[in-house]
Amino acid sequence: MELYSILRAIAALTLVLGMIWGGLWLLRRYGGQFLPTPPAKAERQLSILETLNLPPRHKLVRIKNGSQEHLLLLGPENSLELAPEEIRTQQ
């Protein structure tokens, strides 16, 4: 009975290794034609224009979202978006 279990385990291992080898052979042979291709990347709308580190743990970040620019004050506990009017008066 013990010999039967060992032979069964060896047969199962051989089958699994054969399936892995066959899959790798197909992938090499057909160059991954069966794999789905990722969709084309769209142009990014969000970008970071500049950052400024402020003491002690705050950061001022200017971002662009499409055609709009935003000024964000980021901190460890909260975030604040400065209104566009505030940005214009401070320049």
PDB file of N, CA, C and O in Angstrom:
ATOM      1  N   MET A   1       0.806  -1.182   0.000  1.00  0.00           N
ATOM      2  CA  MET A   1       0.000   0.000   0.000  1.00  0.00           C
ATOM      3  C   MET A   1       0.860   1.260   0.000  1.00  0.00           C
ATOM      4  O   MET A   1       0.500   2.264  -0.616  1.00  0.00           O
ATOM      5  N   GLU A   2       1.990   1.204   0.690  1.00  0.00           N
ATOM      6  CA  GLU A   2       2.872   2.346   0.763  1.00  0.00           C
ATOM      7  C   GLU A   2       3.532   2.613  -0.584  1.00  0.00           C
ATOM      8  O   GLU A   2       3.714   3.769  -0.964  1.00  0.00           O
ATOM      9  N   LEU A   3       3.887   1.574  -1.298  1.00  0.00           N
ATOM     10  CA  LEU A   3       4.489   1.718  -2.624  1.00  0.00           C
ATOM     11  C   LEU A   3       3.507   2.370  -3.587  1.00  0.00           C
ATOM     12  O   LEU A   3       3.908   3.168  -4.435  1.00  0.00           O
ATOM     13  N   TYR A   4       2.242   2.042  -3.468  1.00  0.00           N
ATOM     14  CA  TYR A   4       1.205   2.619  -4.320  1.00  0.00           C
ATOM     15  C   TYR A   4       1.117   4.134  -4.087  1.00  0.00           C
ATOM     16  O   TYR A   4       0.969   4.883  -5.053  1.00  0.00           O
ATOM     17  N   SER A   5       1.201   4.596  -2.865  1.00  0.00           N
ATOM     18  CA  SER A   5       1.129   6.020  -2.535  1.00  0.00           C
ATOM     19  C   SER A   5       2.336   6.770  -3.083  1.00  0.00           C
ATOM     20  O   SER A   5       2.212   7.890  -3.581  1.00  0.00           O
ATOM     21  N   ILE A   6       3.503   6.141  -2.987  1.00  0.00           N
ATOM     22  CA  ILE A   6       4.713   6.783  -3.504  1.00  0.00           C
ATOM     23  C   ILE A   6       4.637   6.907  -5.018  1.00  0.00           C
ATOM     24  O   ILE A   6       4.953   7.963  -5.567  1.00  0.00           O
ATOM     25  N   LEU A   7       4.218   5.839  -5.705  1.00  0.00           N
ATOM     26  CA  LEU A   7       4.091   5.893  -7.155  1.00  0.00           C
ATOM     27  C   LEU A   7       3.043   6.919  -7.585  1.00  0.00           C
ATOM     28  O   LEU A   7       3.219   7.609  -8.589  1.00  0.00           O
ATOM     29  N   ARG A   8       1.967   7.016  -6.830  1.00  0.00           N
ATOM     30  CA  ARG A   8       0.923   7.989  -7.145  1.00  0.00           C
ATOM     31  C   ARG A   8       1.460   9.417  -6.986  1.00  0.00           C
ATOM     32  O   ARG A   8       1.159  10.274  -7.817  1.00  0.00           O
ATOM     33  N   ALA A   9       2.237   9.687  -5.952  1.00  0.00           N
ATOM     34  CA  ALA A   9       2.810  11.013  -5.731  1.00  0.00           C
ATOM     35  C   ALA A   9       3.803  11.368  -6.832  1.00  0.00           C
ATOM     36  O   ALA A   9       3.836  12.507  -7.300  1.00  0.00           O
ATOM     37  N   ILE A  10       4.618  10.386  -7.248  1.00  0.00           N
ATOM     38  CA  ILE A  10       5.581  10.620  -8.331  1.00  0.00           C
ATOM     39  C   ILE A  10       4.848  10.900  -9.638  1.00  0.00           C
ATOM     40  O   ILE A  10       5.259  11.777 -10.397  1.00  0.00           O
ATOM     41  N   ALA A  11       3.782  10.177  -9.908  1.00  0.00           N
ATOM     42  CA  ALA A  11       2.999  10.403 -11.125  1.00  0.00           C
ATOM     43  C   ALA A  11       2.358  11.792 -11.110  1.00  0.00           C
ATOM     44  O   ALA A  11       2.336  12.474 -12.134  1.00  0.00           O
ATOM     45  N   ALA A  12       1.844  12.208  -9.969  1.00  0.00           N
ATOM     46  CA  ALA A  12       1.235  13.531  -9.867  1.00  0.00           C
ATOM     47  C   ALA A  12       2.283  14.626 -10.058  1.00  0.00           C
ATOM     48  O   ALA A  12       2.027  15.620 -10.739  1.00  0.00           O
ATOM     49  N   LEU A  13       3.452  14.448  -9.465  1.00  0.00           N
ATOM     50  CA  LEU A  13       4.530  15.419  -9.625  1.00  0.00           C
ATOM     51  C   LEU A  13       4.975  15.491 -11.079  1.00  0.00           C
ATOM     52  O   LEU A  13       5.216  16.581 -11.598  1.00  0.00           O
ATOM     53  N   THR A  14       5.086  14.340 -11.744  1.00  0.00           N
ATOM     54  CA  THR A  14       5.460  14.313 -13.152  1.00  0.00           C
ATOM     55  C   THR A  14       4.420  15.037 -14.006  1.00  0.00           C
ATOM     56  O   THR A  14       4.775  15.780 -14.921  1.00  0.00           O
ATOM     57  N   LEU A  15       3.157  14.824 -13.713  1.00  0.00           N
ATOM     58  CA  LEU A  15       2.084  15.476 -14.453  1.00  0.00           C
ATOM     59  C   LEU A  15       2.131  17.000 -14.276  1.00  0.00           C
ATOM     60  O   LEU A  15       1.991  17.738 -15.251  1.00  0.00           O
ATOM     61  N   VAL A  16       2.325  17.468 -13.056  1.00  0.00           N
ATOM     62  CA  VAL A  16       2.382  18.907 -12.795  1.00  0.00           C
ATOM     63  C   VAL A  16       3.595  19.536 -13.471  1.00  0.00           C
ATOM     64  O   VAL A  16       3.478  20.588 -14.100  1.00  0.00           O
ATOM     65  N   LEU A  17       4.752  18.905 -13.349  1.00  0.00           N
ATOM     66  CA  LEU A  17       5.951  19.434 -13.995  1.00  0.00           C
ATOM     67  C   LEU A  17       5.806  19.432 -15.511  1.00  0.00           C
ATOM     68  O   LEU A  17       6.271  20.359 -16.176  1.00  0.00           O
ATOM     69  N   GLY A  18       5.177  18.418 -16.059  1.00  0.00           N
ATOM     70  CA  GLY A  18       4.926  18.378 -17.496  1.00  0.00           C
ATOM     71  C   GLY A  18       4.000  19.493 -17.945  1.00  0.00           C
ATOM     72  O   GLY A  18       4.196  20.069 -19.015  1.00  0.00           O
ATOM     73  N   MET A  19       2.995  19.802 -17.142  1.00  0.00           N
ATOM     74  CA  MET A  19       2.095  20.902 -17.501  1.00  0.00           C
ATOM     75  C   MET A  19       2.811  22.248 -17.447  1.00  0.00           C
ATOM     76  O   MET A  19       2.580  23.114 -18.291  1.00  0.00           O
ATOM     77  N   ILE A  20       3.673  22.421 -16.461  1.00  0.00           N
ATOM     78  CA  ILE A  20       4.455  23.663 -16.384  1.00  0.00           C
ATOM     79  C   ILE A  20       5.396  23.768 -17.574  1.00  0.00           C
ATOM     80  O   ILE A  20       5.488  24.824 -18.201  1.00  0.00           O
ATOM     81  N   TRP A  21       6.086  22.697 -17.888  1.00  0.00           N
ATOM     82  CA  TRP A  21       7.011  22.700 -19.024  1.00  0.00           C
ATOM     83  C   TRP A  21       6.252  22.974 -20.322  1.00  0.00           C
ATOM     84  O   TRP A  21       6.720  23.753 -21.152  1.00  0.00           O
ATOM     85  N   GLY A  22       5.092  22.348 -20.508  1.00  0.00           N
ATOM     86  CA  GLY A  22       4.302  22.563 -21.713  1.00  0.00           C
ATOM     87  C   GLY A  22       3.811  24.007 -21.831  1.00  0.00           C
ATOM     88  O   GLY A  22       3.791  24.573 -22.924  1.00  0.00           O
ATOM     89  N   GLY A  23       3.422  24.589 -20.719  1.00  0.00           N
ATOM     90  CA  GLY A  23       2.993  25.981 -20.747  1.00  0.00           C
ATOM     91  C   GLY A  23       4.130  26.922 -21.105  1.00  0.00           C
ATOM     92  O   GLY A  23       3.943  27.864 -21.875  1.00  0.00           O
ATOM     93  N   LEU A  24       5.310  26.670 -20.550  1.00  0.00           N
ATOM     94  CA  LEU A  24       6.471  27.491 -20.900  1.00  0.00           C
ATOM     95  C   LEU A  24       6.865  27.312 -22.356  1.00  0.00           C
ATOM     96  O   LEU A  24       7.252  28.277 -23.016  1.00  0.00           O
ATOM     97  N   TRP A  25       6.770  26.102 -22.859  1.00  0.00           N
ATOM     98  CA  TRP A  25       7.101  25.843 -24.267  1.00  0.00           C
ATOM     99  C   TRP A  25       6.123  26.592 -25.177  1.00  0.00           C
ATOM    100  O   TRP A  25       6.539  27.195 -26.166  1.00  0.00           O
ATOM    101  N   LEU A  26       4.829  26.558 -24.851  1.00  0.00           N
ATOM    102  CA  LEU A  26       3.845  27.286 -25.656  1.00  0.00           C
ATOM    103  C   LEU A  26       4.080  28.790 -25.608  1.00  0.00           C
ATOM    104  O   LEU A  26       3.935  29.483 -26.615  1.00  0.00           O
ATOM    105  N   LEU A  27       4.438  29.283 -24.446  1.00  0.00           N
ATOM    106  CA  LEU A  27       4.697  30.705 -24.314  1.00  0.00           C
ATOM    107  C   LEU A  27       5.904  31.115 -25.140  1.00  0.00           C
ATOM    108  O   LEU A  27       5.885  32.160 -25.791  1.00  0.00           O
ATOM    109  N   ARG A  28       6.956  30.301 -25.119  1.00  0.00           N
ATOM    110  CA  ARG A  28       8.132  30.608 -25.922  1.00  0.00           C
ATOM    111  C   ARG A  28       7.848  30.456 -27.419  1.00  0.00           C
ATOM    112  O   ARG A  28       8.315  31.257 -28.229  1.00  0.00           O
ATOM    113  N   ARG A  29       7.098  29.449 -27.772  1.00  0.00           N
ATOM    114  CA  ARG A  29       6.815  29.164 -29.190  1.00  0.00           C
ATOM    115  C   ARG A  29       5.959  30.250 -29.835  1.00  0.00           C
ATOM    116  O   ARG A  29       6.238  30.681 -30.953  1.00  0.00           O
ATOM    117  N   TYR A  30       4.931  30.686 -29.139  1.00  0.00           N
ATOM    118  CA  TYR A  30       4.009  31.647 -29.725  1.00  0.00           C
ATOM    119  C   TYR A  30       4.229  33.069 -29.214  1.00  0.00           C
ATOM    120  O   TYR A  30       3.467  33.969 -29.566  1.00  0.00           O
ATOM    121  N   GLY A  31       5.223  33.283 -28.417  1.00  0.00           N
ATOM    122  CA  GLY A  31       5.622  34.617 -28.012  1.00  0.00           C
ATOM    123  C   GLY A  31       4.598  35.383 -27.197  1.00  0.00           C
ATOM    124  O   GLY A  31       4.579  36.613 -27.249  1.00  0.00           O
ATOM    125  N   GLY A  32       3.774  34.721 -26.469  1.00  0.00           N
ATOM    126  CA  GLY A  32       2.816  35.409 -25.627  1.00  0.00           C
ATOM    127  C   GLY A  32       1.638  36.006 -26.368  1.00  0.00           C
ATOM    128  O   GLY A  32       1.033  36.966 -25.890  1.00  0.00           O
ATOM    129  N   GLN A  33       1.300  35.460 -27.526  1.00  0.00           N
ATOM    130  CA  GLN A  33       0.172  35.972 -28.299  1.00  0.00           C
ATOM    131  C   GLN A  33      -1.151  35.760 -27.575  1.00  0.00           C
ATOM    132  O   GLN A  33      -2.124  36.463 -27.846  1.00  0.00           O
ATOM    133  N   PHE A  34      -1.196  34.812 -26.669  1.00  0.00           N
ATOM    134  CA  PHE A  34      -2.439  34.502 -25.968  1.00  0.00           C
ATOM    135  C   PHE A  34      -2.662  35.403 -24.759  1.00  0.00           C
ATOM    136  O   PHE A  34      -3.765  35.451 -24.213  1.00  0.00           O
ATOM    137  N   LEU A  35      -1.623  36.116 -24.342  1.00  0.00           N
ATOM    138  CA  LEU A  35      -1.756  36.987 -23.191  1.00  0.00           C
ATOM    139  C   LEU A  35      -2.523  38.244 -23.581  1.00  0.00           C
ATOM    140  O   LEU A  35      -2.313  38.766 -24.676  1.00  0.00           O
ATOM    141  N   PRO A  36      -3.396  38.740 -22.729  1.00  0.00           N
ATOM    142  CA  PRO A  36      -4.134  39.959 -23.067  1.00  0.00           C
ATOM    143  C   PRO A  36      -3.188  41.156 -23.092  1.00  0.00           C
ATOM    144  O   PRO A  36      -2.288  41.259 -22.258  1.00  0.00           O
ATOM    145  N   THR A  37      -3.387  42.043 -24.031  1.00  0.00           N
ATOM    146  CA  THR A  37      -2.559  43.233 -24.129  1.00  0.00           C
ATOM    147  C   THR A  37      -3.192  44.341 -23.295  1.00  0.00           C
ATOM    148  O   THR A  37      -4.413  44.495 -23.308  1.00  0.00           O
ATOM    149  N   PRO A  38      -2.399  45.102 -22.581  1.00  0.00           N
ATOM    150  CA  PRO A  38      -2.961  46.184 -21.781  1.00  0.00           C
ATOM    151  C   PRO A  38      -3.504  47.276 -22.694  1.00  0.00           C
ATOM    152  O   PRO A  38      -2.987  47.466 -23.795  1.00  0.00           O
ATOM    153  N   PRO A  39      -4.525  47.992 -22.263  1.00  0.00           N
ATOM    154  CA  PRO A  39      -5.067  49.058 -23.088  1.00  0.00           C
ATOM    155  C   PRO A  39      -4.052  50.188 -23.250  1.00  0.00           C
ATOM    156  O   PRO A  39      -3.158  50.359 -22.422  1.00  0.00           O
ATOM    157  N   ALA A  40      -4.204  50.942 -24.310  1.00  0.00           N
ATOM    158  CA  ALA A  40      -3.291  52.051 -24.562  1.00  0.00           C
ATOM    159  C   ALA A  40      -3.426  53.079 -23.442  1.00  0.00           C
ATOM    160  O   ALA A  40      -4.531  53.368 -22.983  1.00  0.00           O
ATOM    161  N   LYS A  41      -2.311  53.618 -23.015  1.00  0.00           N
ATOM    162  CA  LYS A  41      -2.329  54.582 -21.926  1.00  0.00           C
ATOM    163  C   LYS A  41      -2.833  55.927 -22.433  1.00  0.00           C
ATOM    164  O   LYS A  41      -2.379  56.445 -23.453  1.00  0.00           O
ATOM    165  N   ALA A  42      -3.774  56.464 -21.696  1.00  0.00           N
ATOM    166  CA  ALA A  42      -4.277  57.790 -22.025  1.00  0.00           C
ATOM    167  C   ALA A  42      -3.302  58.839 -21.493  1.00  0.00           C
ATOM    168  O   ALA A  42      -2.507  58.566 -20.593  1.00  0.00           O
ATOM    169  N   GLU A  43      -3.373  60.008 -22.049  1.00  0.00           N
ATOM    170  CA  GLU A  43      -2.502  61.074 -21.589  1.00  0.00           C
ATOM    171  C   GLU A  43      -2.884  61.452 -20.164  1.00  0.00           C
ATOM    172  O   GLU A  43      -4.066  61.602 -19.854  1.00  0.00           O
ATOM    173  N   ARG A  44      -1.911  61.601 -19.319  1.00  0.00           N
ATOM    174  CA  ARG A  44      -2.179  61.901 -17.914  1.00  0.00           C
ATOM    175  C   ARG A  44      -2.728  63.310 -17.771  1.00  0.00           C
ATOM    176  O   ARG A  44      -2.252  64.254 -18.401  1.00  0.00           O
ATOM    177  N   GLN A  45      -3.745  63.425 -16.924  1.00  0.00           N
ATOM    178  CA  GLN A  45      -4.375  64.712 -16.675  1.00  0.00           C
ATOM    179  C   GLN A  45      -3.861  65.377 -15.400  1.00  0.00           C
ATOM    180  O   GLN A  45      -3.976  66.592 -15.239  1.00  0.00           O
ATOM    181  N   LEU A  46      -3.297  64.582 -14.499  1.00  0.00           N
ATOM    182  CA  LEU A  46      -2.866  65.095 -13.205  1.00  0.00           C
ATOM    183  C   LEU A  46      -1.351  65.069 -13.130  1.00  0.00           C
ATOM    184  O   LEU A  46      -0.722  64.047 -13.403  1.00  0.00           O
ATOM    185  N   SER A  47      -0.764  66.208 -12.755  1.00  0.00           N
ATOM    186  CA  SER A  47       0.694  66.248 -12.628  1.00  0.00           C
ATOM    187  C   SER A  47       1.073  67.184 -11.483  1.00  0.00           C
ATOM    188  O   SER A  47       0.346  68.127 -11.171  1.00  0.00           O
ATOM    189  N   ILE A  48       2.204  66.914 -10.872  1.00  0.00           N
ATOM    190  CA  ILE A  48       2.745  67.759  -9.812  1.00  0.00           C
ATOM    191  C   ILE A  48       3.716  68.734 -10.461  1.00  0.00           C
ATOM    192  O   ILE A  48       4.703  68.325 -11.071  1.00  0.00           O
ATOM    193  N   LEU A  49       3.433  70.021 -10.326  1.00  0.00           N
ATOM    194  CA  LEU A  49       4.289  71.026 -10.933  1.00  0.00           C
ATOM    195  C   LEU A  49       5.484  71.354 -10.053  1.00  0.00           C
ATOM    196  O   LEU A  49       6.614  71.428 -10.536  1.00  0.00           O
ATOM    197  N   GLU A  50       5.238  71.552  -8.757  1.00  0.00           N
ATOM    198  CA  GLU A  50       6.352  71.794  -7.837  1.00  0.00           C
ATOM    199  C   GLU A  50       5.911  71.542  -6.405  1.00  0.00           C
ATOM    200  O   GLU A  50       4.721  71.563  -6.091  1.00  0.00           O
ATOM    201  N   THR A  51       6.885  71.306  -5.547  1.00  0.00           N
ATOM    202  CA  THR A  51       6.621  71.088  -4.127  1.00  0.00           C
ATOM    203  C   THR A  51       7.587  71.932  -3.317  1.00  0.00           C
ATOM    204  O   THR A  51       8.696  72.235  -3.758  1.00  0.00           O
ATOM    205  N   LEU A  52       7.147  72.307  -2.124  1.00  0.00           N
ATOM    206  CA  LEU A  52       7.983  73.068  -1.207  1.00  0.00           C
ATOM    207  C   LEU A  52       7.765  72.511   0.191  1.00  0.00           C
ATOM    208  O   LEU A  52       6.639  72.505   0.688  1.00  0.00           O
ATOM    209  N   ASN A  53       8.832  72.044   0.826  1.00  0.00           N
ATOM    210  CA  ASN A  53       8.746  71.521   2.190  1.00  0.00           C
ATOM    211  C   ASN A  53       8.744  72.681   3.176  1.00  0.00           C
ATOM    212  O   ASN A  53       9.593  73.570   3.117  1.00  0.00           O
ATOM    213  N   LEU A  54       7.776  72.655   4.081  1.00  0.00           N
ATOM    214  CA  LEU A  54       7.653  73.689   5.099  1.00  0.00           C
ATOM    215  C   LEU A  54       7.861  73.052   6.469  1.00  0.00           C
ATOM    216  O   LEU A  54       7.481  71.901   6.681  1.00  0.00           O
ATOM    217  N   PRO A  55       8.462  73.794   7.400  1.00  0.00           N
ATOM    218  CA  PRO A  55       8.640  73.215   8.729  1.00  0.00           C
ATOM    219  C   PRO A  55       7.335  73.190   9.491  1.00  0.00           C
ATOM    220  O   PRO A  55       6.475  74.015   9.184  1.00  0.00           O
ATOM    221  N   PRO A  56       7.115  72.335  10.436  1.00  0.00           N
ATOM    222  CA  PRO A  56       7.943  71.184  10.747  1.00  0.00           C
ATOM    223  C   PRO A  56       7.612  69.974   9.879  1.00  0.00           C
ATOM    224  O   PRO A  56       8.526  69.253   9.476  1.00  0.00           O
ATOM    225  N   ARG A  57       6.312  69.720   9.570  1.00  0.00           N
ATOM    226  CA  ARG A  57       5.996  68.534   8.762  1.00  0.00           C
ATOM    227  C   ARG A  57       4.918  68.865   7.744  1.00  0.00           C
ATOM    228  O   ARG A  57       4.006  68.065   7.531  1.00  0.00           O
ATOM    229  N   HIS A  58       5.003  70.004   7.126  1.00  0.00           N
ATOM    230  CA  HIS A  58       4.009  70.418   6.144  1.00  0.00           C
ATOM    231  C   HIS A  58       4.665  70.541   4.782  1.00  0.00           C
ATOM    232  O   HIS A  58       5.884  70.657   4.660  1.00  0.00           O
ATOM    233  N   LYS A  59       3.819  70.512   3.763  1.00  0.00           N
ATOM    234  CA  LYS A  59       4.327  70.590   2.403  1.00  0.00           C
ATOM    235  C   LYS A  59       3.341  71.411   1.572  1.00  0.00           C
ATOM    236  O   LYS A  59       2.128  71.239   1.695  1.00  0.00           O
ATOM    237  N   LEU A  60       3.854  72.287   0.741  1.00  0.00           N
ATOM    238  CA  LEU A  60       3.055  73.075  -0.181  1.00  0.00           C
ATOM    239  C   LEU A  60       3.245  72.464  -1.565  1.00  0.00           C
ATOM    240  O   LEU A  60       4.375  72.346  -2.039  1.00  0.00           O
ATOM    241  N   VAL A  61       2.146  72.074  -2.221  1.00  0.00           N
ATOM    242  CA  VAL A  61       2.222  71.364  -3.497  1.00  0.00           C
ATOM    243  C   VAL A  61       1.377  72.099  -4.530  1.00  0.00           C
ATOM    244  O   VAL A  61       0.213  72.413  -4.281  1.00  0.00           O
ATOM    245  N   ARG A  62       1.963  72.368  -5.675  1.00  0.00           N
ATOM    246  CA  ARG A  62       1.221  72.951  -6.799  1.00  0.00           C
ATOM    247  C   ARG A  62       0.989  71.848  -7.818  1.00  0.00           C
ATOM    248  O   ARG A  62       1.938  71.260  -8.335  1.00  0.00           O
ATOM    249  N   ILE A  63      -0.287  71.569  -8.108  1.00  0.00           N
ATOM    250  CA  ILE A  63      -0.626  70.500  -9.051  1.00  0.00           C
ATOM    251  C   ILE A  63      -1.424  71.073 -10.208  1.00  0.00           C
ATOM    252  O   ILE A  63      -2.011  72.151 -10.107  1.00  0.00           O
ATOM    253  N   LYS A  64      -1.435  70.340 -11.296  1.00  0.00           N
ATOM    254  CA  LYS A  64      -2.206  70.715 -12.476  1.00  0.00           C
ATOM    255  C   LYS A  64      -3.150  69.564 -12.788  1.00  0.00           C
ATOM    256  O   LYS A  64      -2.724  68.418 -12.928  1.00  0.00           O
ATOM    257  N   ASN A  65      -4.434  69.881 -12.895  1.00  0.00           N
ATOM    258  CA  ASN A  65      -5.465  68.903 -13.212  1.00  0.00           C
ATOM    259  C   ASN A  65      -6.142  69.364 -14.488  1.00  0.00           C
ATOM    260  O   ASN A  65      -7.011  70.235 -14.458  1.00  0.00           O
ATOM    261  N   GLY A  66      -5.743  68.776 -15.615  1.00  0.00           N
ATOM    262  CA  GLY A  66      -6.276  69.231 -16.898  1.00  0.00           C
ATOM    263  C   GLY A  66      -5.767  70.622 -17.193  1.00  0.00           C
ATOM    264  O   GLY A  66      -4.563  70.816 -17.367  1.00  0.00           O
ATOM    265  N   SER A  67      -6.667  71.604 -17.252  1.00  0.00           N
ATOM    266  CA  SER A  67      -6.263  72.986 -17.513  1.00  0.00           C
ATOM    267  C   SER A  67      -6.277  73.822 -16.234  1.00  0.00           C
ATOM    268  O   SER A  67      -5.995  75.019 -16.287  1.00  0.00           O
ATOM    269  N   GLN A  68      -6.596  73.225 -15.095  1.00  0.00           N
ATOM    270  CA  GLN A  68      -6.671  73.960 -13.831  1.00  0.00           C
ATOM    271  C   GLN A  68      -5.441  73.684 -12.981  1.00  0.00           C
ATOM    272  O   GLN A  68      -4.890  72.583 -12.988  1.00  0.00           O
ATOM    273  N   GLU A  69      -5.026  74.712 -12.249  1.00  0.00           N
ATOM    274  CA  GLU A  69      -3.936  74.552 -11.293  1.00  0.00           C
ATOM    275  C   GLU A  69      -4.493  74.718  -9.890  1.00  0.00           C
ATOM    276  O   GLU A  69      -5.381  75.537  -9.650  1.00  0.00           O
ATOM    277  N   HIS A  70      -3.957  73.925  -8.964  1.00  0.00           N
ATOM    278  CA  HIS A  70      -4.395  73.972  -7.570  1.00  0.00           C
ATOM    279  C   HIS A  70      -3.168  74.073  -6.682  1.00  0.00           C
ATOM    280  O   HIS A  70      -2.106  73.533  -6.992  1.00  0.00           O
ATOM    281  N   LEU A  71      -3.336  74.769  -5.578  1.00  0.00           N
ATOM    282  CA  LEU A  71      -2.277  74.875  -4.578  1.00  0.00           C
ATOM    283  C   LEU A  71      -2.774  74.193  -3.313  1.00  0.00           C
ATOM    284  O   LEU A  71      -3.799  74.582  -2.753  1.00  0.00           O
ATOM    285  N   LEU A  72      -2.048  73.177  -2.863  1.00  0.00           N
ATOM    286  CA  LEU A  72      -2.460  72.384  -1.703  1.00  0.00           C
ATOM    287  C   LEU A  72      -1.453  72.559  -0.582  1.00  0.00           C
ATOM    288  O   LEU A  72      -0.243  72.551  -0.806  1.00  0.00           O
ATOM    289  N   LEU A  73      -1.975  72.718   0.636  1.00  0.00           N
ATOM    290  CA  LEU A  73      -1.146  72.711   1.823  1.00  0.00           C
ATOM    291  C   LEU A  73      -1.399  71.388   2.527  1.00  0.00           C
ATOM    292  O   LEU A  73      -2.493  71.159   3.044  1.00  0.00           O
ATOM    293  N   LEU A  74      -0.393  70.514   2.551  1.00  0.00           N
ATOM    294  CA  LEU A  74      -0.536  69.170   3.111  1.00  0.00           C
ATOM    295  C   LEU A  74       0.165  69.096   4.455  1.00  0.00           C
ATOM    296  O   LEU A  74       1.285  69.578   4.621  1.00  0.00           O
ATOM    297  N   GLY A  75      -0.513  68.489   5.402  1.00  0.00           N
ATOM    298  CA  GLY A  75       0.054  68.301   6.725  1.00  0.00           C
ATOM    299  C   GLY A  75      -0.214  66.895   7.213  1.00  0.00           C
ATOM    300  O   GLY A  75      -0.917  66.136   6.545  1.00  0.00           O
ATOM    301  N   PRO A  76       0.330  66.526   8.366  1.00  0.00           N
ATOM    302  CA  PRO A  76       0.146  65.163   8.868  1.00  0.00           C
ATOM    303  C   PRO A  76      -1.290  64.875   9.292  1.00  0.00           C
ATOM    304  O   PRO A  76      -1.708  63.717   9.274  1.00  0.00           O
ATOM    305  N   GLU A  77      -2.054  65.897   9.674  1.00  0.00           N
ATOM    306  CA  GLU A  77      -3.403  65.666  10.156  1.00  0.00           C
ATOM    307  C   GLU A  77      -4.488  66.192   9.228  1.00  0.00           C
ATOM    308  O   GLU A  77      -5.634  65.750   9.310  1.00  0.00           O
ATOM    309  N   ASN A  78      -4.149  67.125   8.349  1.00  0.00           N
ATOM    310  CA  ASN A  78      -5.167  67.682   7.465  1.00  0.00           C
ATOM    311  C   ASN A  78      -4.541  68.187   6.174  1.00  0.00           C
ATOM    312  O   ASN A  78      -3.321  68.294   6.046  1.00  0.00           O
ATOM    313  N   SER A  79      -5.413  68.493   5.226  1.00  0.00           N
ATOM    314  CA  SER A  79      -4.996  69.053   3.946  1.00  0.00           C
ATOM    315  C   SER A  79      -5.897  70.244   3.653  1.00  0.00           C
ATOM    316  O   SER A  79      -7.063  70.262   4.047  1.00  0.00           O
ATOM    317  N   LEU A  80      -5.357  71.230   2.965  1.00  0.00           N
ATOM    318  CA  LEU A  80      -6.111  72.430   2.678  1.00  0.00           C
ATOM    319  C   LEU A  80      -5.835  72.843   1.249  1.00  0.00           C
ATOM    320  O   LEU A  80      -4.681  72.922   0.829  1.00  0.00           O
ATOM    321  N   GLU A  81      -6.900  73.109   0.496  1.00  0.00           N
ATOM    322  CA  GLU A  81      -6.734  73.619  -0.859  1.00  0.00           C
ATOM    323  C   GLU A  81      -6.929  75.118  -0.811  1.00  0.00           C
ATOM    324  O   GLU A  81      -7.962  75.609  -0.357  1.00  0.00           O
ATOM    325  N   LEU A  82      -5.925  75.844  -1.283  1.00  0.00           N
ATOM    326  CA  LEU A  82      -6.036  77.295  -1.331  1.00  0.00           C
ATOM    327  C   LEU A  82      -6.830  77.675  -2.568  1.00  0.00           C
ATOM    328  O   LEU A  82      -6.590  77.132  -3.647  1.00  0.00           O
ATOM    329  N   ALA A  83      -7.762  78.590  -2.430  1.00  0.00           N
ATOM    330  CA  ALA A  83      -8.622  78.994  -3.539  1.00  0.00           C
ATOM    331  C   ALA A  83      -7.799  79.715  -4.597  1.00  0.00           C
ATOM    332  O   ALA A  83      -6.778  80.319  -4.268  1.00  0.00           O
ATOM    333  N   PRO A  84      -8.216  79.668  -5.859  1.00  0.00           N
ATOM    334  CA  PRO A  84      -7.469  80.356  -6.924  1.00  0.00           C
ATOM    335  C   PRO A  84      -7.345  81.858  -6.667  1.00  0.00           C
ATOM    336  O   PRO A  84      -6.337  82.450  -7.054  1.00  0.00           O
ATOM    337  N   GLU A  85      -8.343  82.504  -6.021  1.00  0.00           N
ATOM    338  CA  GLU A  85      -8.248  83.931  -5.721  1.00  0.00           C
ATOM    339  C   GLU A  85      -7.099  84.192  -4.755  1.00  0.00           C
ATOM    340  O   GLU A  85      -6.380  85.182  -4.893  1.00  0.00           O
ATOM    341  N   GLU A  86      -6.926  83.308  -3.778  1.00  0.00           N
ATOM    342  CA  GLU A  86      -5.837  83.461  -2.818  1.00  0.00           C
ATOM    343  C   GLU A  86      -4.481  83.316  -3.508  1.00  0.00           C
ATOM    344  O   GLU A  86      -3.513  83.981  -3.139  1.00  0.00           O
ATOM    345  N   ILE A  87      -4.425  82.459  -4.488  1.00  0.00           N
ATOM    346  CA  ILE A  87      -3.159  82.260  -5.207  1.00  0.00           C
ATOM    347  C   ILE A  87      -2.790  83.514  -5.980  1.00  0.00           C
ATOM    348  O   ILE A  87      -1.632  83.931  -5.976  1.00  0.00           O
ATOM    349  N   ARG A  88      -3.774  84.122  -6.648  1.00  0.00           N
ATOM    350  CA  ARG A  88      -3.510  85.308  -7.456  1.00  0.00           C
ATOM    351  C   ARG A  88      -3.088  86.507  -6.581  1.00  0.00           C
ATOM    352  O   ARG A  88      -2.200  87.265  -6.971  1.00  0.00           O
ATOM    353  N   THR A  89      -3.711  86.683  -5.416  1.00  0.00           N
ATOM    354  CA  THR A  89      -3.389  87.837  -4.585  1.00  0.00           C
ATOM    355  C   THR A  89      -2.019  87.702  -3.930  1.00  0.00           C
ATOM    356  O   THR A  89      -1.396  88.710  -3.599  1.00  0.00           O
ATOM    357  N   GLN A  90      -1.543  86.479  -3.738  1.00  0.00           N
ATOM    358  CA  GLN A  90      -0.247  86.295  -3.100  1.00  0.00           C
ATOM    359  C   GLN A  90       0.904  86.417  -4.078  1.00  0.00           C
ATOM    360  O   GLN A  90       2.051  86.534  -3.647  1.00  0.00           O
ATOM    361  N   GLN A  91       0.654  86.394  -5.343  1.00  0.00           N
ATOM    362  CA  GLN A  91       1.759  86.428  -6.322  1.00  0.00           C
ATOM    363  C   GLN A  91       2.305  87.785  -6.453  1.00  0.00           C
ATOM    364  O   GLN A  91       3.236  88.004  -7.227  1.00  0.00           O
TER     365      GLN A  91
END
